């Protein structure tokens, strides 16, 4: 074998080694740059949809207030809660006709569709506001005024 053939074989072997090493290093860098955890969105904004309610009520009469949380995305572990504050009048706000709610106390909502019930205890006008929040800090409010 002449020196030209030997040098040619040596050059080809070096070229194959460099190509293999480069491919291996590229593969290692590609694997290293992959994020091993999926980025799952859990925080979705929502709207509070409230069906129309009468503006005039009589003392002792119960007014049903149907409410629905309409969220833009879906995350099964989202929890919603409700609290309220009464500005004017004497009355009772109930969730699902259970026991009366306490002012400024937070109550967990069992479903995204729920009904509030308001029973006035006086003849004067009544005003209250509700806040619906999720555990991510999203919040919606609604005001109610009855005469």
N, C-alpha and C positions, 0 to 999 in steps of 0.2 A: 504494500500500500504506500502510495506516495504521500508527501507532506500536505499536499493540497486536499486530498480526500480526508485526511486526519483532521485538518483545520476546519474543513466543511462540516464534518460530523460533530466536532466540538462546538462550533458555532450554533448548529441546529439544537444540540442538547441544551446549551445555555439559553437559547431563545425559548425553547419549550419550558425550561425551568422558570424563566422570568414570567412567561405568560401564565403558568400554573400558579406561581406565587401571587401575581397580581390578581388573578381571579379569586383565589382563596382570601386575600386581604379584603377585596371588594365585598365578598360574601359575608365576612365577619363584620365589617362596618355596617352593612345593610341590616344584619340581625341585631346589632347593638342599637341602632337608631329606632327600632320599633318600640312603641309604647305597649307595655304588656297589659294595660288596663284600658277598657273601653270608656269613652267619655259619654256618659249617659245623662241626658238632660232630665232634671227632676223638678225644676222650678218653672211652672207655667203660669202666666197671667190668667185671670178669670174675670168674668162679668157676673153681676148679681141681677138676675131677672126677676121682677116682681109683677105679679098680675095686678090689674086695677082693683082698687078697694073704694068703698063709698067714702065720701068726705063728711057726711053727717051721720052721727050715731046717737043712740039713746042710751042713757045710763042703764047698765045691766045687760045690754045686748052684746053678744059676742060677734066680733068681726074676724073673719078668716082672711089671712094674708098668705097666699101661696107664693113660695119663693123657689127659685132654681139657680144653682151655680152652673154657669156655662164656662167651661175651661177651654183654653186654646189647644192644649195638648193633654196627654194622658200619662199619669204616673200613679200607679195603684196605691202607693203608700202616702199620698197626700191627705192630710187631715185638716178639716175646716172647723173653725169655732165661731161662736156668736156671743156678743155682749150687747147691752143696750143701756140707754140713759133716757129717763123721762124728764123733759124740761118743764112741762106744763100739764096740769090736771092730775087727777087721781085715777089710777087704773091698774090692771093686771095684764102682763104679757106672759103668754104660755107658749111652750114648744110642744106641738103634737097633742094638745089638750092635757098635758101632764101638769105637774104642780107649777105654780107661778115662778117666773124667773126673778132673780134678785138683780137690782140695778148694779151695773159695772162688774158683774161676775161673769167669768168666761165659761161657756157651755160648749162641749164638743157636739158637733152636728153629726148625726148618725148616717145621713145620706146627702147627696147633692141636691135632692129635691126635698123640701120640708115645708111645713105649714106653721105659721105663727098665729096665735089667737089673742086678740086684745079685747078685754072687757072693761069698759069705763065704770068708775064707781061714783062719778059726780056728773053734774049737768054742764059744767064749764067746758071750755075747749081743751083738747088734749094734743100734746106734741111730744114725740119721742124719736130717737134715732137708733138704728142698729148698725153694728160693725161686724162684718164677716171677714175673718182672716185665715190664712194658712200658715203652716210652720215655717215658710220661707220669707214671711214678712209682707206678702201681698195682702192688700186690704181694700175692701169696698164698703161704702156706707149707703144708707137709705134713710130718708126722713119721712115721718108720717105726721099729718096734721088732721085732726078730726074736730068738728064743731058740734 
